[in-house]
Amino acid sequence: MYKRLSIVMFPFLAIALIGAGVWGYLEHQEKNTILIKAENQYQRAFHDLSYHIDKLHTELGNTLAVNSPTEPSYRKGLVNVWRLTSQAQSDINQLPLTLLPFNKTQDFLANMANFSYRMAVRDTTRQPLSEDELKTLNALYQHAGDLTGEIRGVQDKVIASNLRWMDVESALASQKEVRDNAIIDGFATVDKKVSAYPELNWGPANLNVFQANNVQALNGKDMTPDEIKAKAVEFLGQGGQSADPSAMTVVENGSSAPEYQSFSVLLSGQAGGSDTHMDFTKKGGQLIYYMKPRTVTESKYTWRQARDIAGEFLDQHGFPDMSAVSFDQYQNVADIIFAKRQNDVTVYPQRVSVKVALDTLEVTGIQASDYVFAQGERKIGKPRIDVAAAKKTLNPGMEVKSENLAIIKNDLDQEVLCHEFLGQFNGQLYRVFVNADTGEEEKIVSIRPQEADAVGKKT
């Protein structure tokens, strides 16, 4: 009996064994194909990085060799510097360096890209590069030369020893101490060298892309945790919510840096409700963040109703004279952006984002850091160019629906007074901002129909 059974089962077992072997072989081949593809992508990104850094050094040298900073070729060189720096950043983002300290180099490249772009878009015939800005460009040229040499050294080791980036990824992912890895050691050396560079003058407009918060916009004294609890209770009470200070947890953030100092407040949800999160500035105790997240399963109300509720909420909580300027909706939650209104001028840099649940019209979130840190006295002068003259700069085919005065930030991060036109062209709605002093188009933004309707009512 057993003999017969074994005779019958043997072919099935043999087929299963062969099938398992074939499946394992195919899986192994597929895994190897994926690994080879990933390795090739890493190698391409690395060698592209070396090439772009080398070209960046060359382009900086070519730009500095131009006779005068007001020449068009100077601006062209700065545009190329910005392009190459952006490409180098993209190459770095494609490499498995997330677990490797390389942030100093990335910050340096980001600031270089921002600096060169702002210099390139500036009218150098009216505002030529200053002596300090030329010194910064010379320093960037020297630093780019250093980077080129360091990365070329790593590249030589990679080629000579046929090193693999997959080994780097595995070594970093293991979270163990890595020794004698030429790629990791090389990039760590590059980042250490960049961190030792003297602080550069990125320009009078604070061109550093990693700007700290403007604490000069804050008034009042430094708050204590108990005072922040009182602020949180007051804020919730204005919206009809009661809160027990003893149920709140307060955490201080930012250590000794004034521009980052704040307090975070957590109020645990009761009876299965969601937790409430709030952030306040340490100086003055101003609210910069509020969130009471929950699942919103349906939309019973319109975005117009949500806009009106959000406007009333802002009035009640110390954000007066706000105007809806943008609208979005995600998972039955309306996200409405309001900007400050001052003397019938929309101040876009001073804005607040409000989230409203469309099932009950409950305000579930506020992001107010832009509003808080953009406060200050603004002297809004009269436009040198009237509406009629500004309108002539628009595309003749644009149908203008409304006009308003607005303050925006231009490409140099400077606040400028503009004529804001809402118009339609080729079936698409646009906001066009024309500088009220120079008549130049500062910015064009495409918008959706519901956003155009949203800005029609000032709250």
C-alpha positions as CSV (number, residue, x, y, z in Angstrom):
1,M,0.0,0.0,0.0
2,Y,2.7,2.4,1.0
3,K,4.7,1.4,-2.1
4,R,1.7,2.2,-4.3
5,L,1.1,5.5,-2.5
6,S,4.8,6.5,-2.9
7,I,4.7,5.6,-6.7
8,V,1.6,7.8,-7.1
9,M,2.9,10.7,-5.0
10,F,6.5,10.8,-6.3
11,P,5.7,12.5,-9.6
12,F,3.6,15.2,-7.8
13,L,6.4,15.8,-5.3
14,A,9.0,15.9,-8.1
15,I,6.9,18.4,-10.0
16,A,6.4,20.5,-6.8
17,L,10.1,20.5,-6.1
18,I,11.0,21.5,-9.7
19,G,8.4,24.2,-9.5
20,A,9.7,25.6,-6.2
21,G,13.2,25.6,-7.7
22,V,12.1,27.4,-10.8
23,W,10.1,29.9,-8.8
24,G,13.1,30.5,-6.5
25,Y,15.4,31.0,-9.5
26,L,13.0,33.5,-11.1
27,E,12.6,35.4,-7.9
28,H,16.4,35.6,-7.5
29,Q,16.7,36.8,-11.1
30,E,14.0,39.4,-10.5
31,K,15.7,40.6,-7.3
32,N,19.0,40.9,-9.1
33,T,17.4,42.8,-11.9
34,I,15.9,45.3,-9.4
35,L,19.2,45.7,-7.6
36,I,21.2,46.2,-10.8
37,K,18.6,48.8,-11.9
38,A,18.9,50.6,-8.6
39,E,22.7,50.5,-8.6
40,N,22.8,51.9,-12.2
41,Q,20.5,54.8,-11.1
42,Y,22.7,55.6,-8.1
43,Q,25.8,55.5,-10.2
44,R,24.3,57.8,-12.8
45,A,23.1,60.3,-10.2
46,F,26.5,60.3,-8.5
47,H,28.5,60.9,-11.7
48,D,25.9,63.5,-12.8
49,L,26.5,65.2,-9.4
50,S,30.3,65.3,-10.1
51,Y,29.7,66.7,-13.6
52,H,27.3,69.4,-12.4
53,I,29.5,70.6,-9.5
54,D,32.4,70.8,-12.0
55,K,30.3,72.8,-14.5
56,L,29.1,75.0,-11.6
57,H,32.6,76.0,-10.7
58,T,33.4,76.7,-14.4
59,E,30.2,78.8,-14.8
60,L,30.9,80.9,-11.7
61,G,34.4,81.6,-13.1
62,N,33.0,82.6,-16.5
63,T,30.4,84.9,-14.8
64,L,33.1,86.7,-12.7
65,A,35.2,87.1,-15.8
66,V,32.5,89.3,-17.5
67,N,33.6,93.0,-17.7
68,S,30.6,94.5,-15.9
69,P,27.9,93.1,-13.7
70,T,25.4,95.1,-15.7
71,E,26.1,93.2,-18.9
72,P,23.3,90.8,-20.1
73,S,25.9,88.0,-20.2
74,Y,26.4,88.4,-16.5
75,R,22.7,87.7,-15.9
76,K,22.9,84.7,-18.3
77,G,25.8,83.4,-16.3
78,L,23.8,83.7,-13.0
79,V,20.9,81.9,-14.6
80,N,23.2,79.0,-15.5
81,V,24.6,79.0,-12.0
82,W,21.1,78.6,-10.6
83,R,20.2,75.9,-13.1
84,L,23.4,73.8,-12.4
85,T,22.9,74.2,-8.6
86,S,19.4,73.0,-8.9
87,Q,20.5,70.0,-10.9
88,A,23.2,69.2,-8.3
89,Q,20.5,69.3,-5.6
90,S,18.3,66.9,-7.7
91,D,21.3,64.5,-8.1
92,I,21.9,64.5,-4.3
93,N,18.2,63.7,-3.7
94,Q,18.5,60.6,-5.9
95,L,21.4,59.2,-3.8
96,P,20.8,57.0,-0.6
97,L,22.1,59.7,1.7
98,T,19.1,60.3,3.9
99,L,20.7,58.6,6.9
100,L,24.1,60.3,6.3
101,P,24.8,63.8,7.7
102,F,25.0,65.8,4.5
103,N,22.7,68.7,5.4
104,K,25.4,71.4,5.5
105,T,26.2,70.7,1.8
106,Q,22.5,70.6,0.9
107,D,21.9,73.9,2.7
108,F,24.9,75.5,1.0
109,L,23.7,74.5,-2.5
110,A,20.1,75.6,-1.7
111,N,21.3,79.0,-0.6
112,M,23.6,79.3,-3.6
113,A,20.6,78.5,-5.9
114,N,18.5,81.0,-4.2
115,F,21.2,83.7,-4.3
116,S,22.0,83.3,-8.0
117,Y,18.3,83.2,-9.0
118,R,17.5,86.4,-7.1
119,M,20.5,88.1,-8.6
120,A,19.6,86.9,-12.1
121,V,16.0,88.2,-12.0
122,R,17.0,91.6,-10.8
123,D,17.4,94.4,-13.2
124,T,21.2,95.0,-12.9
125,T,21.1,98.1,-15.0
126,R,19.0,99.8,-12.3
127,Q,20.4,97.9,-9.4
128,P,23.9,96.5,-10.2
129,L,25.5,93.9,-7.9
130,S,27.0,95.5,-4.8
131,E,30.6,95.0,-3.7
132,D,29.4,92.6,-0.9
133,E,27.4,90.6,-3.5
134,L,30.5,90.4,-5.8
135,K,32.5,89.2,-2.8
136,T,29.9,86.5,-2.1
137,L,30.2,85.3,-5.8
138,N,34.0,85.1,-5.5
139,A,33.6,83.1,-2.3
140,L,31.1,80.8,-4.0
141,Y,33.6,80.3,-6.9
142,Q,36.4,79.2,-4.4
143,H,34.0,76.9,-2.5
144,A,32.7,75.3,-5.7
145,G,36.3,74.6,-6.6
146,D,36.9,72.9,-3.3
147,L,33.7,70.8,-3.7
148,T,34.8,69.8,-7.2
149,G,38.1,68.5,-5.9
150,E,36.5,66.6,-3.0
151,I,33.8,64.9,-5.1
152,R,36.3,64.0,-7.8
153,G,38.4,62.3,-5.2
154,V,35.4,60.2,-4.2
155,Q,34.6,59.5,-7.8
156,D,38.2,58.3,-8.5
157,K,37.9,55.8,-5.6
158,V,34.5,54.6,-6.8
159,I,35.8,53.9,-10.3
160,A,39.2,52.4,-9.2
161,S,37.7,50.0,-6.6
162,N,34.4,49.4,-8.5
163,L,32.5,50.5,-5.3
164,R,28.7,49.9,-5.1
165,W,26.1,52.3,-3.9
166,M,23.9,49.4,-2.8
167,D,26.6,48.6,-0.2
168,V,26.3,52.2,1.1
169,E,22.5,51.9,1.4
170,S,22.8,48.6,3.2
171,A,25.4,50.0,5.6
172,L,23.4,53.1,6.4
173,A,20.2,51.2,6.8
174,S,21.8,48.8,9.3
175,Q,22.4,51.7,11.7
176,K,25.7,50.2,12.7
177,E,29.0,52.0,12.9
178,V,30.4,52.1,9.3
179,R,34.1,51.8,8.9
180,D,36.3,51.9,5.8
181,N,33.6,52.8,3.3
182,A,35.1,55.2,0.9
183,I,31.9,56.7,-0.3
184,I,30.5,57.4,3.1
185,D,33.8,58.7,4.4
186,G,34.1,60.9,1.3
187,F,30.7,62.5,1.6
188,A,31.2,63.0,5.4
189,T,34.5,64.8,4.6
190,V,32.7,67.0,2.0
191,D,30.0,68.0,4.5
192,K,32.6,68.7,7.2
193,K,34.5,70.9,4.9
194,V,31.4,72.8,3.9
195,S,30.4,73.3,7.6
196,A,33.8,75.0,8.1
197,Y,33.2,77.7,5.5
198,P,32.9,81.2,6.8
199,E,29.4,82.6,7.0
200,L,28.5,84.2,3.7
201,N,26.7,87.5,3.2
202,W,23.6,86.3,1.2
203,G,22.4,89.8,0.6
204,P,20.5,92.7,2.3
205,A,17.1,91.1,1.8
206,N,18.0,88.1,4.0
207,L,18.3,85.7,1.0
208,N,19.0,82.6,3.1
209,V,16.3,80.1,2.2
210,F,16.3,78.8,5.7
211,Q,15.0,81.9,7.3
212,A,14.3,82.0,10.9
213,N,11.1,83.5,12.2
214,N,11.0,87.3,12.6
215,V,10.8,87.6,16.4
216,Q,10.9,91.4,15.9
217,A,7.2,91.1,14.9
218,L,6.3,89.9,18.4
219,N,5.3,92.1,21.3
220,G,5.1,91.2,25.0
221,K,7.1,89.3,27.5
222,D,8.3,85.7,27.5
223,M,5.4,83.5,28.7
224,T,5.5,80.7,31.3
225,P,3.8,77.3,30.9
226,D,1.0,78.3,33.2
227,E,0.4,81.5,31.2
228,I,0.3,79.5,28.0
229,K,-2.3,77.2,29.6
230,A,-4.4,80.2,30.4
231,K,-4.0,81.4,26.7
232,A,-5.2,78.0,25.5
233,V,-8.2,78.0,27.8
234,E,-9.1,81.5,26.6
235,F,-8.8,80.5,22.9
236,L,-10.9,77.4,23.3
237,G,-13.5,79.3,25.4
238,Q,-14.0,81.9,22.6
239,G,-15.1,79.1,20.4
240,G,-17.5,77.7,23.0
241,Q,-15.2,74.9,24.2
242,S,-14.4,74.3,27.8
243,A,-11.0,73.0,28.8
244,D,-9.5,72.0,32.1
245,P,-5.9,73.4,32.5
246,S,-4.9,70.4,34.6
247,A,-5.6,68.1,31.5
248,M,-3.2,70.1,29.4
249,T,0.4,69.1,28.7
250,V,2.8,72.0,27.8
251,V,6.2,71.4,26.1
252,E,8.7,74.2,25.5
253,N,10.4,74.1,22.0
254,G,13.4,75.9,20.5
255,S,16.0,75.7,23.3
256,S,18.0,79.0,23.4
257,A,17.3,80.3,19.9
258,P,14.7,83.1,20.2
259,E,13.5,82.7,16.6
260,Y,12.4,79.1,17.2
261,Q,11.1,79.4,20.8
262,S,7.5,78.3,21.3
263,F,5.2,76.2,23.5
264,S,3.2,73.2,22.3
265,V,0.0,72.4,24.1
266,L,-1.8,69.0,24.0
267,L,-5.3,68.6,25.4
268,S,-6.2,64.9,25.4
269,G,-9.6,64.1,23.9
270,Q,-12.3,63.1,26.4
271,A,-15.0,60.4,25.9
272,G,-13.2,59.1,22.8
273,G,-12.8,62.5,21.2
274,S,-9.8,63.6,19.2
275,D,-6.8,65.3,20.9
276,T,-6.4,69.1,20.5
277,H,-2.9,70.5,19.6
278,M,-1.9,74.1,19.8
279,D,1.4,76.0,19.4
280,F,2.0,79.5,20.9
281,T,5.0,81.8,20.6
282,K,7.1,82.0,23.7
283,K,7.3,85.8,23.4
284,G,3.8,87.3,23.7
285,G,2.0,84.0,23.7
286,Q,0.4,84.4,20.2
287,L,-1.3,81.4,18.6
288,I,0.5,80.1,15.6
289,Y,-1.1,76.6,15.2
290,Y,-4.4,74.9,16.2
291,M,-5.5,71.4,15.2
292,K,-8.4,69.2,16.3
293,P,-8.3,66.5,13.7
294,R,-11.1,64.1,13.1
295,T,-12.6,62.0,10.2
296,V,-15.2,63.9,8.1
297,T,-17.3,61.4,6.2
298,E,-19.6,63.7,4.3
299,S,-20.2,67.3,3.0
300,K,-23.4,68.8,4.1
301,Y,-22.5,72.4,3.6
302,T,-21.0,74.5,0.8
303,W,-17.6,76.1,0.7
304,R,-19.3,79.5,0.8
305,Q,-20.9,78.6,4.2
306,A,-17.5,77.3,5.3
307,R,-15.8,80.6,4.2
308,D,-18.3,82.7,6.3
309,I,-17.9,80.5,9.4
310,A,-14.1,80.7,9.1
311,G,-14.3,84.5,8.7
312,E,-16.4,84.8,11.9
313,F,-14.1,82.4,13.7
314,L,-11.1,84.6,12.9
315,D,-12.9,87.8,14.0
316,Q,-13.7,86.1,17.4
317,H,-10.1,84.9,17.9
318,G,-8.1,88.0,17.4
319,F,-7.6,88.0,13.6
320,P,-9.7,91.0,12.4
321,D,-10.0,92.5,8.9
322,M,-9.3,89.3,7.0
323,S,-10.3,88.5,3.4
324,A,-10.7,85.1,1.8
325,V,-8.1,84.8,-1.1
326,S,-7.9,81.0,-1.8
327,F,-9.9,77.9,-1.4
328,D,-9.2,74.1,-1.5
329,Q,-11.1,71.0,-0.4
330,Y,-9.8,67.6,0.6
331,Q,-11.7,64.7,2.2
332,N,-14.7,66.8,3.0
333,V,-12.6,69.5,4.7
334,A,-12.4,73.0,3.3
335,D,-9.0,74.7,3.5
336,I,-9.5,78.5,3.2
337,I,-6.6,81.0,3.1
338,F,-7.4,84.5,4.4
339,A,-5.1,87.6,4.0
340,K,-5.0,90.8,6.0
341,R,-6.9,93.8,4.7
342,Q,-5.3,97.2,5.4
343,N,-6.8,100.4,4.0
344,D,-8.6,98.4,1.3
345,V,-5.3,96.7,0.3
346,T,-4.9,92.9,0.5
347,V,-1.6,92.0,2.4
348,Y,-0.8,88.6,1.0
349,P,2.3,88.0,3.2
350,Q,0.2,88.2,6.3
351,R,-2.2,85.3,5.9
352,V,-4.0,82.5,7.9
353,S,-5.1,79.1,6.7
354,V,-8.3,77.8,8.2
355,K,-9.7,74.2,8.0
356,V,-13.5,73.7,8.3
357,A,-15.3,70.4,8.4
358,L,-18.1,70.4,5.9
359,D,-20.3,68.0,7.9
360,T,-20.9,70.4,10.9
361,L,-19.0,73.5,9.9
362,E,-16.6,73.0,12.8
363,V,-13.2,74.8,12.5
364,T,-10.7,71.9,12.9
365,G,-7.5,73.7,12.2
366,I,-5.6,77.0,11.9
367,Q,-2.1,77.7,10.6
368,A,-1.2,81.3,11.6
369,S,2.6,81.5,11.7
370,D,2.7,83.6,8.5
371,Y,0.3,86.1,10.0
372,V,2.1,86.3,13.3
373,F,5.6,86.7,12.0
374,A,4.6,89.1,9.2
375,Q,3.0,91.6,11.6
376,G,4.4,95.1,11.8
377,E,3.6,98.7,10.7
378,R,3.2,99.0,7.0
379,K,3.1,102.5,5.4
380,I,1.1,101.9,2.2
381,G,1.7,104.7,-0.2
382,K,-0.3,105.7,-3.2
383,P,0.4,103.9,-6.4
384,R,2.5,105.8,-8.9
385,I,0.8,104.1,-11.8
386,D,-3.0,104.2,-11.9
387,V,-5.3,101.3,-12.8
388,A,-5.8,102.3,-16.4
389,A,-2.0,102.4,-17.1
390,A,-1.4,99.1,-15.2
391,K,-4.3,97.5,-17.2
392,K,-2.5,98.3,-20.5
393,T,0.3,96.0,-19.5
394,L,-2.0,93.0,-19.5
395,N,-2.5,90.6,-22.5
396,P,-5.0,92.3,-24.8
397,G,-7.0,89.1,-24.9
398,M,-7.6,89.0,-21.2
399,E,-11.0,89.8,-19.9
400,V,-10.6,91.7,-16.6
401,K,-13.3,90.8,-14.0
402,S,-12.1,92.8,-11.0
403,E,-9.3,94.9,-9.7
404,N,-7.8,95.4,-6.3
405,L,-4.7,96.8,-4.6
406,A,-2.5,94.2,-3.0
407,I,0.9,93.8,-1.3
408,I,2.9,90.7,-2.4
409,K,6.5,89.5,-2.1
410,N,8.4,89.6,-5.3
411,D,11.3,87.3,-6.4
412,L,13.7,89.3,-4.2
413,D,11.6,88.6,-1.1
414,Q,10.6,92.3,-0.9
415,E,7.1,93.5,-0.3
416,V,5.8,95.5,-3.2
417,L,2.5,97.3,-3.8
418,C,0.6,95.9,-6.9
419,H,-2.5,96.3,-8.9
420,E,-4.2,92.9,-8.6
421,F,-6.3,91.9,-11.7
422,L,-8.6,89.0,-11.8
423,G,-9.1,88.1,-15.4
424,Q,-10.0,85.3,-17.9
425,F,-7.8,84.2,-20.8
426,N,-8.3,81.1,-23.0
427,G,-11.0,79.9,-20.6
428,Q,-8.7,80.0,-17.6
429,L,-8.9,82.4,-14.7
430,Y,-5.7,84.2,-13.6
431,R,-4.6,86.6,-10.9
432,V,-2.1,89.1,-12.4
433,F,-0.1,91.4,-10.1
434,V,1.3,94.5,-11.8
435,N,3.8,96.6,-9.8
436,A,2.1,99.8,-8.9
437,D,5.4,101.8,-9.0
438,T,7.1,100.4,-12.1
439,G,4.2,98.9,-14.2
440,E,6.0,95.5,-14.5
441,E,4.2,92.3,-14.1
442,E,5.4,90.8,-10.8
443,K,3.5,87.5,-10.7
444,I,0.8,85.6,-12.6
445,V,-1.2,82.9,-10.7
446,S,-3.8,80.6,-12.3
447,I,-6.9,80.0,-10.1
448,R,-10.1,77.9,-10.1
449,P,-13.6,79.3,-10.6
450,Q,-14.6,78.7,-7.0
451,E,-11.6,80.6,-5.8
452,A,-12.6,83.6,-7.9
453,D,-16.0,83.5,-6.3
454,A,-14.4,83.1,-2.9
455,V,-12.5,86.4,-3.2
456,G,-15.5,88.2,-4.3
457,K,-16.8,88.6,-0.8
458,K,-14.6,90.4,1.8
459,T,-15.0,89.3,5.4
